[in-house]
Amino acid sequence: MTLPTLHDLHRPLGSTGLHVSPLGLGTVKLGRDQGVKYPNGFTIPDDEQARLLLAQARELGINLIDTAPAYGRSEERLGPLLRGQRDHWVIVSKVGEEFDNGQSHFDFSAAHTRLSIERSLKRLETEHIDLVLVHSDGNDLHILEHEEVYQTLEALKQEGKIAGFGFSGKTAAGGLKALERGDCAMVTYNLNEQAERPVIDYAADHGKAILVKKALASGHVCLSPGVDPVRASFELLFAHPGVSSAIVGTINPVHLAHNVAIVAEVLSS
């Protein structure tokens, strides 16, 4: 039996010129196991397990990978793991949040933004990052209106170090503001939380990209008996034409294959 894949289901990432799989692989679990909000504990995979997971994702038609400096060792592990495969992957990383000694702290200055991008390029062993998002601390409008990070990302795009930029925020107002100048917004949208839907509506109308985080409510969704929460979640997401891709951070090969099969069915029906 041939397993369903996403190879023929790639779609435009807004108007960036990039095409991405409707499911992206989130990699927080490759680098960080402290201060993460998942219902079950997990062990960070070793290099061989991580290599097999990435190979499986690629075979299943996933080409979008999501990382961040705040994901512990995720970026520095991905560099060696993805050697020789750079052209295959659309890499999304972030700026603004740092995670040290079990604590997050934030810096949205121009100097830190540049330092962060140079460090990510080195860690990921690449000359450019496809998409960089601001990792918001929740004060979305303040960051966009009073900090230097967004204009610095705009400059880095012009310099060719990043292909696109955007915002991973926590409010609809922030997402809407971010899309006025940026290429992409990463929003929370799932069966439990839909407050950021106006951002997806705006993106659909203006050719902007939307990446969905917490698509499966980090594993917390509860529905009526007999209803598959994964299928119901993806049906909700992909019913909206504004959604480019959903980022799911599984490190379980069975869950990954199941998620891909469900998305393939939902998009093909």
C-alpha positions in Angstrom: 0.0 0.0 0.0 1.3 3.4 -0.9 1.2 6.0 1.9 -0.4 9.3 1.0 2.1 12.2 0.7 2.0 15.9 0.2 4.3 16.1 -2.9 1.5 17.3 -5.2 -0.1 19.5 -2.7 2.5 22.3 -2.2 1.0 25.8 -2.3 2.3 29.4 -2.6 3.6 31.0 0.6 1.7 34.2 0.0 3.5 36.3 -2.6 7.0 35.3 -1.6 7.5 33.1 -4.6 8.1 30.1 -2.4 6.0 27.0 -2.4 5.5 25.0 0.8 3.9 21.8 1.9 0.5 22.3 3.7 2.1 20.7 6.8 5.4 22.0 8.2 7.7 20.4 10.7 8.1 22.3 13.9 11.5 21.6 15.6 11.2 22.9 19.2 11.4 19.3 20.4 14.8 18.8 18.7 16.3 21.4 20.9 14.4 22.2 24.1 12.4 20.3 26.7 12.1 23.0 29.4 9.2 25.4 29.6 7.2 23.9 26.7 3.5 23.5 27.0 2.7 20.0 25.8 0.3 17.7 27.7 2.9 14.8 27.8 6.6 14.8 28.5 9.1 13.8 25.8 12.8 13.1 25.3 14.8 15.1 22.9 15.7 12.8 20.0 19.3 11.9 19.4 21.0 12.7 16.1 20.1 9.4 14.4 16.4 9.7 15.5 16.3 13.3 14.3 17.9 12.4 11.0 15.4 9.6 10.4 12.5 12.0 11.3 13.7 14.6 8.8 14.2 11.9 6.1 10.7 10.7 6.8 9.2 14.2 6.6 11.0 14.7 3.3 9.7 11.4 1.9 6.2 12.4 2.9 6.4 15.6 0.9 7.1 18.0 3.7 9.5 20.8 2.7 8.8 23.4 5.4 10.8 23.4 8.6 10.2 25.8 11.5 12.9 26.6 14.1 14.0 29.5 16.3 16.8 30.6 18.5 14.4 30.2 21.5 14.2 26.4 20.7 17.3 25.6 22.6 19.8 23.7 20.3 17.3 23.3 17.4 19.1 25.6 14.9 22.6 24.3 15.7 21.4 20.7 15.3 19.6 21.4 12.1 22.7 22.8 10.3 24.6 19.5 10.3 21.4 17.4 9.9 20.4 19.2 6.7 23.8 19.3 5.0 23.5 18.7 1.3 19.7 19.2 1.4 19.4 23.0 1.6 17.6 23.3 -1.8 14.9 21.0 -0.6 13.9 22.9 2.5 12.0 26.2 3.1 13.5 27.2 6.4 11.6 29.5 8.8 13.4 30.9 11.8 12.7 33.7 14.3 14.2 36.7 16.1 13.4 38.5 19.3 13.2 35.7 21.9 16.2 34.1 23.6 15.9 31.1 26.0 18.7 30.7 28.5 18.9 28.8 31.8 15.2 27.9 31.6 14.0 31.5 31.1 12.9 33.5 28.0 14.0 37.0 27.5 13.3 39.4 24.6 15.3 41.9 22.6 13.8 43.6 19.6 16.7 46.1 18.9 18.3 46.5 15.5 21.7 45.4 16.9 20.3 42.2 18.4 18.2 41.5 15.3 21.3 41.6 13.1 23.3 39.5 15.6 20.5 37.0 15.8 20.3 36.6 12.0 24.0 36.2 11.6 24.1 33.6 14.3 21.2 31.7 12.8 22.9 31.7 9.3 26.0 30.2 10.9 24.1 27.6 13.0 21.9 26.6 10.0 25.0 26.5 7.7 23.2 28.6 5.0 23.7 31.8 3.2 20.0 32.8 3.5 17.0 32.1 5.6 13.7 31.8 3.6 11.4 33.4 6.2 12.2 35.1 9.5 9.4 35.9 12.0 9.4 38.1 15.0 8.9 36.0 18.1 6.5 38.3 20.0 6.3 38.5 23.8 2.6 39.4 23.5 3.0 43.2 23.2 2.5 42.9 19.4 1.5 46.5 18.6 4.3 48.0 20.8 6.9 45.8 19.0 5.7 46.8 15.6 5.3 50.5 16.3 8.1 51.3 18.7 10.9 48.7 18.3 13.5 48.4 15.5 13.1 44.8 14.7 10.6 45.0 11.7 12.5 47.7 9.8 15.8 45.8 10.4 14.2 42.6 8.9 13.1 44.7 6.0 16.7 45.8 5.4 18.0 42.3 5.8 15.6 41.2 3.1 16.9 43.9 0.8 20.4 42.7 1.6 19.4 39.1 0.5 20.1 37.5 3.9 16.4 36.6 4.3 13.9 36.0 1.5 10.9 37.1 3.5 9.9 38.4 7.0 6.8 38.5 9.2 5.5 38.2 12.7 4.5 35.4 15.1 2.2 37.2 17.4 -0.5 36.7 19.9 -3.3 39.1 18.9 -5.4 39.8 15.8 -4.4 43.5 15.9 -0.8 42.6 15.9 -1.2 40.1 13.0 -3.1 42.6 10.9 -0.5 45.4 11.5 2.3 43.0 10.7 0.9 42.0 7.3 0.7 45.7 6.2 4.5 45.6 5.6 5.5 42.0 6.1 5.1 38.8 4.0 3.7 36.5 6.6 1.9 36.2 9.9 2.0 33.1 12.1 -1.2 32.8 14.0 -2.9 30.5 16.5 -6.0 29.0 14.9 -7.6 25.7 16.1 -10.8 24.2 17.3 -10.4 26.0 20.7 -9.0 29.4 19.6 -10.1 31.4 16.6 -9.6 35.0 17.8 -6.9 35.6 15.1 -9.2 34.6 12.2 -9.4 38.2 10.9 -5.6 38.0 10.2 -6.2 34.9 7.9 -9.1 36.8 6.2 -6.8 39.8 5.5 -4.0 37.5 4.2 -6.4 35.8 1.8 -7.5 39.2 0.4 -4.1 40.6 0.1 -1.9 37.8 -1.1 0.0 37.4 2.2 1.1 34.2 3.8 -0.3 32.5 6.9 1.4 29.9 9.0 -0.7 28.3 11.7 0.8 27.4 15.1 -0.9 25.3 17.7 -3.0 23.8 14.9 -3.8 20.8 17.1 -4.1 23.0 20.2 -0.7 21.4 21.3 -2.6 18.1 21.7 -5.2 19.6 24.1 -8.3 19.4 21.8 -11.3 17.4 23.2 -14.3 16.6 21.0 -17.3 14.3 21.1 -16.6 10.6 21.2 -16.0 9.2 17.8 -14.8 12.5 16.3 -11.1 12.5 15.2 -9.6 15.7 16.6 -6.8 15.7 14.1 -9.1 15.4 11.1 -11.5 18.0 12.6 -8.6 20.4 13.2 -7.2 20.1 9.7 -10.7 20.4 8.1 -11.1 23.7 10.0 -7.7 25.1 8.9 -7.8 24.1 5.2 -11.4 25.2 4.7 -9.9 28.7 4.8 -8.1 29.8 1.6 -5.8 32.1 3.5 -3.9 29.3 5.3 -0.6 28.4 3.7 0.6 25.8 6.1 0.2 24.3 9.5 3.3 23.8 11.7 3.1 20.6 13.8 5.9 19.8 16.1 5.7 16.0 16.4 8.8 13.8 16.9 6.7 10.6 16.7 7.1 9.0 13.2 3.6 7.4 13.5 2.0 10.7 14.4 3.8 12.4 11.5 2.6 9.8 8.9 -0.9 10.0 10.3 -1.0 13.8 10.2 0.3 13.8 6.6 -2.3 11.1 5.6 -5.2 13.2 7.1 -4.0 16.4 5.5 -3.7 14.7 2.1 -7.2 13.3 2.4 -8.7 16.6 3.6 -7.1 18.5 0.7 -7.9 15.9 -1.9 -11.6 15.5 -1.0 
